[in-house]
Amino acid sequence: MKNTSALLALPLAFALGSPVTLAQTVTTETKAPEAGANSFTESQAKDRIEGAGFTQVTGLRKDDQGIWRATASKGGAQVNVSLDFRGNVTTN
């Protein structure tokens, strides 16, 4: 019986000891950015957008819905890009 209990406890120990997932930058082409109270500074917003693979980020501004919007380049194409309060980077 002791062996069975130990075998059952192992997966539970791994699950409880697993690292916490931190906020991630997600880039998507289809989902609209979510409106909300955005706490990113302009510098942080630019860093997040660049971290998602965009370059030449210009015209960065936060709109009345709390979404950072800019124009940027990716793969040689100029696109409109958005960053919502969750850190999601989207193009439109």
PyRosetta script that sets phi, psi and omega in degrees:
from pyrosetta import init, pose_from_sequence

init()
pose = pose_from_sequence("MKNTSALLALPLAFALGSPVTLAQTVTTETKAPEAGANSFTESQAKDRIEGAGFTQVTGLRKDDQGIWRATASKGGAQVNVSLDFRGNVTTN")
pose.set_psi(1, -35.2)
pose.set_omega(1, 179.7)
pose.set_phi(2, -62.7)
pose.set_psi(2, -39.9)
pose.set_omega(2, 179.9)
pose.set_phi(3, -63.8)
pose.set_psi(3, -40.6)
pose.set_omega(3, 179.2)
pose.set_phi(4, -64.1)
pose.set_psi(4, -42.8)
pose.set_omega(4, 179.4)
pose.set_phi(5, -63.2)
pose.set_psi(5, -40.4)
pose.set_omega(5, 179.6)
pose.set_phi(6, -66.0)
pose.set_psi(6, -39.9)
pose.set_omega(6, 179.4)
pose.set_phi(7, -66.0)
pose.set_psi(7, -36.4)
pose.set_omega(7, 178.7)
pose.set_phi(8, -74.1)
pose.set_psi(8, -30.5)
pose.set_omega(8, -178.5)
pose.set_phi(9, -74.9)
pose.set_psi(9, -27.5)
pose.set_omega(9, -178.1)
pose.set_phi(10, -59.0)
pose.set_psi(10, -53.0)
pose.set_omega(10, 179.6)
pose.set_phi(11, -60.3)
pose.set_psi(11, -35.8)
pose.set_omega(11, 178.6)
pose.set_phi(12, -65.5)
pose.set_psi(12, -41.0)
pose.set_omega(12, 178.8)
pose.set_phi(13, -63.0)
pose.set_psi(13, -42.0)
pose.set_omega(13, 178.6)
pose.set_phi(14, -65.6)
pose.set_psi(14, -39.7)
pose.set_omega(14, -179.8)
pose.set_phi(15, -65.8)
pose.set_psi(15, -42.1)
pose.set_omega(15, -179.2)
pose.set_phi(16, -74.5)
pose.set_psi(16, -26.9)
pose.set_omega(16, -178.3)
pose.set_phi(17, -92.4)
pose.set_psi(17, 3.0)
pose.set_omega(17, -177.6)
pose.set_phi(18, -71.4)
pose.set_psi(18, 148.7)
pose.set_omega(18, -179.0)
pose.set_phi(19, -67.5)
pose.set_psi(19, 153.1)
pose.set_omega(19, 178.6)
pose.set_phi(20, -78.7)
pose.set_psi(20, 135.6)
pose.set_omega(20, 177.4)
pose.set_phi(21, -78.4)
pose.set_psi(21, 127.4)
pose.set_omega(21, 179.3)
pose.set_phi(22, -93.1)
pose.set_psi(22, 169.7)
pose.set_omega(22, 179.2)
pose.set_phi(23, -57.1)
pose.set_psi(23, 138.6)
pose.set_omega(23, -179.1)
pose.set_phi(24, -122.9)
pose.set_psi(24, 151.1)
pose.set_omega(24, 173.6)
pose.set_phi(25, -88.2)
pose.set_psi(25, 126.0)
pose.set_omega(25, -180.0)
pose.set_phi(26, -117.2)
pose.set_psi(26, 132.4)
pose.set_omega(26, 175.7)
pose.set_phi(27, -109.8)
pose.set_psi(27, 129.9)
pose.set_omega(27, 178.8)
pose.set_phi(28, -139.2)
pose.set_psi(28, 154.1)
pose.set_omega(28, -179.2)
pose.set_phi(29, -100.3)
pose.set_psi(29, -12.7)
pose.set_omega(29, -170.5)
pose.set_phi(30, -116.0)
pose.set_psi(30, -38.6)
pose.set_omega(30, -174.4)
pose.set_phi(31, -75.2)
pose.set_psi(31, 135.4)
pose.set_omega(31, 177.6)
pose.set_phi(32, -73.8)
pose.set_psi(32, 147.7)
pose.set_omega(32, 176.8)
pose.set_phi(33, -66.2)
pose.set_psi(33, 148.4)
pose.set_omega(33, -179.5)
pose.set_phi(34, -91.9)
pose.set_psi(34, 130.2)
pose.set_omega(34, 176.3)
pose.set_phi(35, -71.0)
pose.set_psi(35, 147.1)
pose.set_omega(35, 178.0)
pose.set_phi(36, 169.3)
pose.set_psi(36, 172.8)
pose.set_omega(36, -179.8)
pose.set_phi(37, -70.2)
pose.set_psi(37, 108.1)
pose.set_omega(37, -175.2)
pose.set_phi(38, -95.2)
pose.set_psi(38, 124.0)
pose.set_omega(38, -178.1)
pose.set_phi(39, -101.9)
pose.set_psi(39, 2.7)
pose.set_omega(39, 177.9)
pose.set_phi(40, -70.1)
pose.set_psi(40, 137.9)
pose.set_omega(40, 171.5)
pose.set_phi(41, -77.8)
pose.set_psi(41, 169.5)
pose.set_omega(41, 178.6)
pose.set_phi(42, -59.3)
pose.set_psi(42, -42.6)
pose.set_omega(42, 179.6)
pose.set_phi(43, -63.2)
pose.set_psi(43, -43.1)
pose.set_omega(43, 178.5)
pose.set_phi(44, -65.3)
pose.set_psi(44, -39.7)
pose.set_omega(44, 178.8)
pose.set_phi(45, -62.5)
pose.set_psi(45, -44.9)
pose.set_omega(45, 178.9)
pose.set_phi(46, -62.3)
pose.set_psi(46, -43.3)
pose.set_omega(46, 178.6)
pose.set_phi(47, -60.5)
pose.set_psi(47, -41.6)
pose.set_omega(47, 179.0)
pose.set_phi(48, -63.7)
pose.set_psi(48, -44.5)
pose.set_omega(48, -179.5)
pose.set_phi(49, -63.9)
pose.set_psi(49, -44.6)
pose.set_omega(49, 178.0)
pose.set_phi(50, -65.5)
pose.set_psi(50, -34.9)
pose.set_omega(50, 177.2)
pose.set_phi(51, -65.1)
pose.set_psi(51, -21.5)
pose.set_omega(51, 177.8)
pose.set_phi(52, -87.9)
pose.set_psi(52, 6.9)
pose.set_omega(52, 174.6)
pose.set_phi(53, 99.4)
pose.set_psi(53, 9.0)
pose.set_omega(53, 179.3)
pose.set_phi(54, -94.6)
pose.set_psi(54, 149.7)
pose.set_omega(54, 176.5)
pose.set_phi(55, -126.5)
pose.set_psi(55, 173.1)
pose.set_omega(55, 177.1)
pose.set_phi(56, 49.8)
pose.set_psi(56, 50.0)
pose.set_omega(56, 179.7)
pose.set_phi(57, -74.0)
pose.set_psi(57, 117.4)
pose.set_omega(57, -178.5)
pose.set_phi(58, -132.8)
pose.set_psi(58, 159.2)
pose.set_omega(58, 176.3)
pose.set_phi(59, 65.4)
pose.set_psi(59, 29.9)
pose.set_omega(59, -177.1)
pose.set_phi(60, -68.6)
pose.set_psi(60, 126.8)
pose.set_omega(60, 179.6)
pose.set_phi(61, -151.8)
pose.set_psi(61, 151.8)
pose.set_omega(61, 177.3)
pose.set_phi(62, -100.4)
pose.set_psi(62, 126.6)
pose.set_omega(62, -178.1)
pose.set_phi(63, -85.6)
pose.set_psi(63, -179.0)
pose.set_omega(63, -175.7)
pose.set_phi(64, -71.5)
pose.set_psi(64, -7.3)
pose.set_omega(64, 176.4)
pose.set_phi(65, -99.1)
pose.set_psi(65, 4.2)
pose.set_omega(65, 179.0)
pose.set_phi(66, 82.8)
pose.set_psi(66, 16.6)
pose.set_omega(66, -178.9)
pose.set_phi(67, -102.4)
pose.set_psi(67, 126.8)
pose.set_omega(67, 174.8)
pose.set_phi(68, -78.9)
pose.set_psi(68, 131.8)
pose.set_omega(68, -179.5)
pose.set_phi(69, -128.1)
pose.set_psi(69, 145.2)
pose.set_omega(69, -179.2)
pose.set_phi(70, -158.6)
pose.set_psi(70, 174.7)
pose.set_omega(70, 169.9)
pose.set_phi(71, -109.9)
pose.set_psi(71, 138.8)
pose.set_omega(71, -178.3)
pose.set_phi(72, -150.4)
pose.set_psi(72, 171.0)
pose.set_omega(72, 177.7)
pose.set_phi(73, -113.6)
pose.set_psi(73, 144.6)
pose.set_omega(73, 173.4)
pose.set_phi(74, -154.1)
pose.set_psi(74, 124.6)
pose.set_omega(74, 179.9)
pose.set_phi(75, 63.1)
pose.set_psi(75, 30.0)
pose.set_omega(75, 179.8)
pose.set_phi(76, 82.5)
pose.set_psi(76, -3.1)
pose.set_omega(76, -179.8)
pose.set_phi(77, -105.2)
pose.set_psi(77, 141.1)
pose.set_omega(77, 175.2)
pose.set_phi(78, -87.7)
pose.set_psi(78, 126.9)
pose.set_omega(78, -176.9)
pose.set_phi(79, -134.8)
pose.set_psi(79, 159.2)
pose.set_omega(79, 170.2)
pose.set_phi(80, -88.1)
pose.set_psi(80, 133.2)
pose.set_omega(80, -176.3)
pose.set_phi(81, -128.9)
pose.set_psi(81, 148.1)
pose.set_omega(81, -179.0)
pose.set_phi(82, -132.5)
pose.set_psi(82, 149.9)
pose.set_omega(82, 175.5)
pose.set_phi(83, -129.5)
pose.set_psi(83, 119.9)
pose.set_omega(83, -179.4)
pose.set_phi(84, -94.6)
pose.set_psi(84, 179.5)
pose.set_omega(84, -174.7)
pose.set_phi(85, -66.2)
pose.set_psi(85, -17.8)
pose.set_omega(85, 178.1)
pose.set_phi(86, -86.5)
pose.set_psi(86, -8.8)
pose.set_omega(86, -177.9)
pose.set_phi(87, 94.2)
pose.set_psi(87, 6.9)
pose.set_omega(87, 178.5)
pose.set_phi(88, -75.7)
pose.set_psi(88, 128.6)
pose.set_omega(88, 176.5)
pose.set_phi(89, -103.1)
pose.set_psi(89, 124.5)
pose.set_omega(89, -178.8)
pose.set_phi(90, -129.2)
pose.set_psi(90, 155.1)
pose.set_omega(90, 173.5)
pose.set_phi(91, -113.8)
pose.set_psi(91, 152.2)
pose.set_omega(91, 179.0)
pose.set_phi(92, -151.0)
pose.dump_pdb("model.pdb")
